[in-house]
Amino acid sequence: GQLGWGLYKRRKVWGCKDFGQLGWGLHGDGRIGQQRPHQVKGLIEAEEVIDFACGGGHTVAVTKSCRTFGWGSNTNGQLGHALKQCFPEPVEIPLGDPVAKVRAGWQCTAYITESARPIICGGVRAEGPSIADMQQPGGEDGAEGAAPEMGGGPKPESIVMDMVSTTGVEVMTEVVTEAAVGEAHGVMVCYDGSLRGW
């Protein structure tokens, strides 16, 4: 389990580093958690961080100079980097538009650009009933009205709802002021005050 997460003005992090999400190197075999904050090194070291988010196995940060960095797991495309691999140290994420805010979930990141457009990377995955299952009148045992079994946390396969395309990056046209991404869902607040969920 996670020991704790943290990232603040001096770019220090702590917790588990099994995907390189701490941003200071080694991960994989022999990994250990870190209970005390350590400085994140590399490309981001000379930058002033204005926003950040910690996901399930990845970390993302936006700097004052309008650069976006990510580290940790990108196996689901959640960082927005073209290479779907783990990055044990910060790498710059070229998104095309300057980013003002970033929010992260289990395997998903929502970037909000300075022009208030959301860029969603990765996917929100959850096991649940398919549309066809929900339209059937009875359950497996023939009991009419039996509710399909739901929940159980994120699953890598099976009946998976995945919001984004196979490229792993979805640029949306909504004008968005805020977003939140959970383990298996996300919500965006549009400029008109309406909510969009997935």
C-alpha positions in Angstrom: 0.0 0.0 0.0 1.0 3.6 -0.4 2.9 5.1 2.5 1.8 8.6 1.6 2.1 11.1 -1.2 3.4 14.6 -1.4 4.7 17.2 -3.8 5.1 20.8 -2.9 7.0 23.9 -3.9 10.4 22.3 -3.5 9.2 19.3 -5.5 9.7 16.6 -2.8 7.9 13.3 -2.9 7.4 10.2 -0.7 5.5 6.9 -0.9 5.9 3.8 -3.1 8.0 4.0 -6.2 7.2 0.7 -7.9 6.5 2.6 -11.2 9.0 5.4 -10.8 6.2 7.7 -9.6 8.5 9.4 -7.1 10.6 10.8 -10.0 14.0 10.0 -8.6 15.2 6.9 -10.3 15.2 3.3 -9.7 12.0 1.2 -9.7 11.0 -2.4 -10.1 12.9 -5.2 -8.4 14.0 -4.4 -4.9 11.8 -1.4 -4.7 11.0 0.1 -1.3 8.7 2.8 -0.1 10.0 6.1 1.1 8.6 7.6 4.3 10.5 10.9 4.1 10.3 13.5 1.3 13.2 13.5 -1.2 14.0 16.1 -3.9 12.7 15.3 -7.5 15.7 15.6 -9.8 16.2 15.9 -13.5 14.5 18.2 -16.0 12.0 19.6 -13.6 14.6 20.6 -11.0 15.1 24.1 -12.3 11.4 24.7 -12.9 8.8 26.4 -10.6 5.8 24.1 -10.2 2.4 25.8 -10.2 0.2 22.7 -10.2 0.6 18.9 -9.8 -1.3 15.7 -9.3 -0.6 12.2 -8.1 -2.3 9.3 -9.8 -2.4 5.5 -9.1 1.2 5.0 -10.3 2.1 8.3 -12.0 2.8 11.9 -11.1 2.3 15.0 -13.3 3.3 18.6 -12.9 2.8 22.0 -14.6 5.4 24.7 -14.4 5.3 28.5 -14.4 7.1 28.4 -17.8 4.1 26.5 -19.2 5.9 23.2 -19.4 4.3 19.9 -18.5 6.2 17.0 -16.9 5.2 13.5 -15.9 6.9 10.5 -14.4 5.9 7.0 -13.3 3.6 4.6 -15.2 2.4 5.6 -18.7 1.4 2.0 -19.7 -2.2 3.2 -20.2 -1.1 6.5 -21.8 -2.0 8.4 -18.6 0.9 10.8 -18.8 0.1 11.7 -22.4 3.5 10.7 -23.6 3.7 8.8 -26.9 5.8 6.0 -25.4 3.7 3.7 -23.2 6.2 2.7 -20.6 7.3 3.7 -17.1 9.4 6.8 -16.7 11.4 6.7 -13.4 12.4 10.4 -13.8 10.5 13.4 -15.1 10.0 13.7 -18.8 8.4 16.6 -20.6 4.9 15.9 -22.0 4.4 17.7 -25.3 0.6 18.4 -25.4 0.6 21.3 -27.9 -1.3 23.8 -25.7 -0.1 25.4 -22.5 -1.6 23.7 -19.5 -3.0 25.6 -16.5 -4.2 22.8 -14.3 -3.7 19.0 -14.0 -5.8 16.4 -12.2 -5.0 12.6 -12.0 -6.8 9.4 -11.2 -5.9 5.7 -11.1 -4.9 5.4 -14.8 -6.0 8.8 -16.2 -4.9 12.4 -16.3 -7.1 15.5 -17.1 -5.1 18.5 -18.2 -6.9 21.8 -18.5 -5.3 24.1 -20.9 -4.9 27.9 -20.5 -7.7 28.2 -23.1 -9.9 26.1 -20.8 -10.0 23.0 -23.0 -9.6 19.6 -21.4 -7.1 17.0 -22.6 -7.8 13.6 -21.2 -5.0 11.0 -21.2 -5.2 7.4 -20.4 -8.5 5.9 -19.5 -11.0 5.6 -16.7 -11.5 1.8 -16.2 -14.0 0.0 -14.1 -15.6 -3.4 -14.2 -19.4 -3.2 -14.5 -22.3 -4.3 -16.6 -22.3 -3.7 -20.3 -25.2 -1.8 -22.0 -26.5 -5.2 -23.3 -26.5 -6.7 -19.8 -28.4 -3.8 -18.4 -31.1 -4.1 -21.2 -31.8 -7.8 -20.5 -34.9 -8.4 -18.5 -33.6 -11.2 -16.2 -30.5 -12.4 -14.5 -28.4 -15.5 -15.2 -30.7 -17.7 -13.1 -33.8 -16.4 -14.9 -34.8 -14.3 -11.9 -36.4 -11.3 -13.5 -35.2 -7.9 -12.3 -32.0 -9.2 -10.9 -29.5 -6.4 -10.8 -26.2 -7.1 -12.6 -23.2 -7.4 -10.3 -21.2 -4.1 -10.2 -18.1 -2.8 -8.5 -15.1 -4.7 -7.3 -12.5 -2.0 -8.2 -10.5 -1.5 -11.4 -9.9 -4.5 -13.6 -7.3 -4.6 -16.4 -9.5 -6.7 -18.7 -13.1 -8.1 -18.7 -16.0 -5.8 -19.1 -14.0 -2.5 -19.2 -15.4 0.9 -19.8 -12.7 3.0 -21.3 -13.5 6.6 -22.2 -10.6 7.5 -24.5 -9.6 6.4 -27.9 -6.8 3.9 -28.6 -4.3 6.7 -29.0 -4.7 7.4 -25.2 -5.3 11.1 -25.7 -8.7 12.8 -26.1 -8.9 16.5 -26.8 -12.3 17.8 -26.0 -14.2 20.9 -27.1 -15.9 21.8 -23.9 -14.8 24.9 -22.0 -13.9 23.6 -18.6 -13.0 25.4 -15.4 -12.2 22.4 -13.2 -12.0 18.6 -13.2 -11.6 15.7 -10.8 -10.6 12.2 -11.6 -11.3 9.2 -9.3 -10.3 5.6 -9.4 -13.0 4.7 -11.9 -14.7 7.9 -12.9 -14.2 11.6 -13.8 -16.1 14.8 -13.6 -15.5 18.1 -15.4 -17.1 21.5 -14.5 -18.0 23.4 -17.7 -17.9 27.2 -18.0 -21.7 27.3 -17.9 -21.7 25.5 -14.5 -22.9 22.2 -15.9 -21.1 18.9 -15.0 -19.9 16.3 -17.4 -19.0 12.9 -16.1 -17.5 9.7 -17.5 
